[in-house]
Amino acid sequence: MEKFRGLGVALVTPFQENGNIDMAGLQRLVEHNINNGTDYLVVQGTTGESATLTKEEKKAVLNFIIEINNGKKPIVLGVGGNNTAEVVHQLQTLDLKGVDGILSVSPYYNKPSQEGIFQHYKAVSKATNLPIILYNVPGRTMSNVTADTTLRIARACPNIIAVKEASGNLEQIMNIIINKPKGFLVLSGDDALTLPHIAIGGDGVISVVGNAFPKRFSQMVHNGLEGNLVEARKDHYELLEMIQTLFADGNPGGIKKVLSVLGICMENLRLPLVPVNKTVGDKLEALTKMLE
């Protein structure tokens, strides 16, 4: 479980202008994170536009990242959905060699009850022996996983070892932290709330901004975890405007714009997502040059 403390980065999937996956850009991105303080890599989450990748592309991307990583950092793979049977099937049939953990989003669109969410994760936990990170992101799923349900899952499913909390509700997060089983990790799903999250007892973050600025964000996270809040606060406020602007016109459009300015990959996305508008893009470019 300790391998998932600190900074996890939800990697983007770079695309060429023709829509194909940009493997050279992906290699630059992975190496940029490996060499600059990222603690573990998260593959095919929302930021990776996993919903638009084919099964073959998902396999190719995962295998390529495993090869480039070469065991240097733990790898977490996103495997989730709103069809419990299909999520279970994927976990039972995918080749997960080289994968250290699973990130599984709470079912979206269906709007299950809290009992339905519990039963979903109970089934998912039985489908694999790998550690699982529960992902609560009600802004996308339209269904909040309450603190009570998260705690119930943590107690009933030993291999569900963490929650990525993106509810934005610090009171809910505090209720999880104060009542969680020993060793259960509580990770921030909001870059802007990472330092407050750590200050109340959280264990780190799965980040978007870390794609571009892993060294500085990792420094903030680890200073926070070590109790060096004065130093952590400095990096937090230096990055805050960038983080806020990243999401002003959608994710991962914002972070891909920044990565293009840094020369890591192009800002191409797959429909229905499109690049950020010019106003946001210009501001992100200016902020990136200030932070370089």
N, C-alpha and C positions, 0 to 999 in steps of 0.2 A: 504493500500500500504506500510506503514511503516514496516509491518511485514516481507517484503521481502528485506529490506535494510540489509547490513552486509554480513555475511557468510552463504550462502546456500551450502550444500554439495550434489553432485550428487553421491548417494550411489551405490556401486558395488552390484552385486548379487552373493553371495558366492555359490560355487558348491562343492559337494562331489566328490570323485574320480570316482564314477559311473555316474556322470553327474546330479544327483538329486540336488535340491536346498538344501543348508546347512542352515537350519533354526537356529541352534544353533550359527553358525558363524554370521548369519544375526542379531541375537539378540545382540551378543557381539558388532558388528559394530554400531548398532543403539544406544545402551547404551553408547558406547565410545563417540559418537558424542553429544548425549544429555547432557552428564556430563562434556563436555570439551569445551563449548563455541560456538558450532554451533548454528546459529540463526534459520535456517529452513532446513528441509530434502527434498531432491529432489529424487523421486522414479521413476525408469524405464526410465531414460534417456539413452543416448548412453553409458555412463560408466556402467550402470546397465545391459548392453547386452540385452536390451528390444527386439531387433529384433529376438533373439533366444528363447524367452519365449512364451509358449502357452498362450491362453486366460485364461485357468484355473490357470496356474502358476502365471500370472500377478495378478489375483484376489487374490490368496492365499498370495502372497508376500505383496501386498498392505494391505490386512486385518491384516496380522501379524504385519506389521510395525505400523499400526494405533493402534493395541492393545498394543504393547510394548511402544509406544510413550505416550499413555494415555493422549493426549491433552497437553503434555509439550511443543512441538515445532510445528509450522505450517508445514503442509505437502503439497508439490507441486508434482503433478503427470504428467509425460510425456505422452501426447496424441498428436501424430502428424503423418504425412505421406504424400505421394504424390498422394493420392486419396481423394480429398476434401470431396466427399460424404461419404466416409467411416469414415473420421475423425469426420464429423458432426454426423454421426450415433452413433459412440462411445460416443461422449459427451452427446448425447440425451438419451442413453440407459444404460450406465455404472452406477453402484451404487457409487456415489461420496460422500456419507456421510463420514465425517472425512477428506475430502480433502479440503484444503484451497485455492488452486490455480492450474492452468494448465500451463505446459511448452509445447509449441507447435513449433516444428522445421519447418522451411521453406521447402516447397516441394523439394525433392531431385530427381535426375535422370531425371525427365521430363524437367528440365531447363526452367521453365516458364519465361515469360517476367515480367517486373515490374508491369504491369497491372494485369497479372495473379496472381502474388503474392498478390497484394492488394485485388483482388476479393476473393482469397482463405481465407485470414484472415478475410475479411468482413463476409464471410459465417460462418467461425469458431466462430467468436465473437457472432453471433446470436444464436448459438447452446447451449450456457450455460450462466448462470448468474455469474459464478465464474470468478475471475480475471485471466487473461491470460498473460503469459510472452512469447513474440515473441522470437524465437531463430534463430539468423543468424549465420550460420557456413559454409561459402562457401567452406572451405577445404573439407567438407564432401558432401555438397549438389551440388557443382559445379555451384552455382547460388547465387550471392551476393544480399542481400537486401540493396539497396542504402539508404543513409541518407534521401533522399527525400521521398522514399517509406515508410520507418519506420515512419517518421513524418506524412505522409499522413494517415497511419494506426492509429497512436496514436490519431490523431484529429477526425477521422471518427468512431472509435470503442472505446467507453468509458471504456469498461471492459478489453481492452488490455492496461495494466497498466505499462508495462515494456518491455525492450528488453534485452536479453542476447546476447551481442555482441562478437562474436568470429572471426571477420574478421581479427583481428590483425592490422587494419588500424586506427591508433590513430587520423588521420585527419578526417576520416569519423565519428569516435566516437565523436570528438569535435563538428562537425557540428550538430549531433543529440543533444548533451548536450546544446548547446547555443540556439537552436531553439525549443526545446521540450515544450509541454504543461506543465503547472504547475502540479507537482506531479508525472509526468511520470518518472519512474526509468530507469537508464541506468546501467546495470550490466555487469561486465567483464565475458567473457567466456574463458579467457586465464589466468591461474594461474600466469605465469611469468610477465604478464602485469597488474596485479591487482593494484599494488601501483601506477604506472603511470596513470592508468585509474582513480583511486580515486583522484589523485592529480589534474587532469584536470576537476573534478566535477562529477565523477561517484559515484554510490551509493553502490557498493559492488561487489560481485562475486558469481557465482555458480561454485564450485571448485571440482577438482579431488584430489589434495594433502590433502585437508581437511579431507578426509576419514581417513587418518593415523595420521595427525598432526593438529587436529582441534583447540587445545588450542593455539598453537603458531601462526597458520595462522589467527585465529579469533583475536588474540591480534594485529597482524599486520594490519588487515582490520580496526579494530575499532580505533587504533591509527591514521591511515590514515584519517578516517572519522572525527576524532576529531581535526585534524590539527597537531598532534604530529608526524611530518614527520621524525624527527631524530630517534625516537624510532621505528617507522614503518620501516624505512630503514634498521635498524639493523636486524630485523626478515626477511625482504625481502631478504637480501643478504645471511643470514644464510641458507635460504631454496632454494635459486636460483639453485644451482647445483643439488639438489634433484629434483626439478621441471623439469629441463631440461632433466635429466636422466630418469624420469618417462615416458617420451614420446619418448625416443630414439628407442624403438622397439615396439611401439604401445600401445594404451590405450584400455582397462584397464589392460593389462598384467603387466605394470610397477607398478601400484598401488596395484594390487593383490599380487605381489611379496613382496612389502613392508609390506602389511597387514599380510602376512604369517610369515615374520620375527618377527613381533610384536605379533604373536600368536592370532590374531583376526579371521582370516579365512585362508583357503588354497588358493593356487594360481591357481586353476583349472579354465579353461575357456571352452566355448563351440565353436566348429568349426563353422565358419572358423577361429576363433581366436585361437592362441596357446600361451603358456607361453613365456616370453622374453628369448632371448638367454643367454648363460652362462656368457658372458662378461658383458652384461648389468645387469644381475641378481646379479653377484658378486659385482658390483659397487653399486647397490641399497642396498644390504645387508650391505656393509661397511658404506654407508652414513646413513642408518637407525640407526646403532649402534652408530654412532657419534652424532646423533640428539636425541637419547633417553634420 
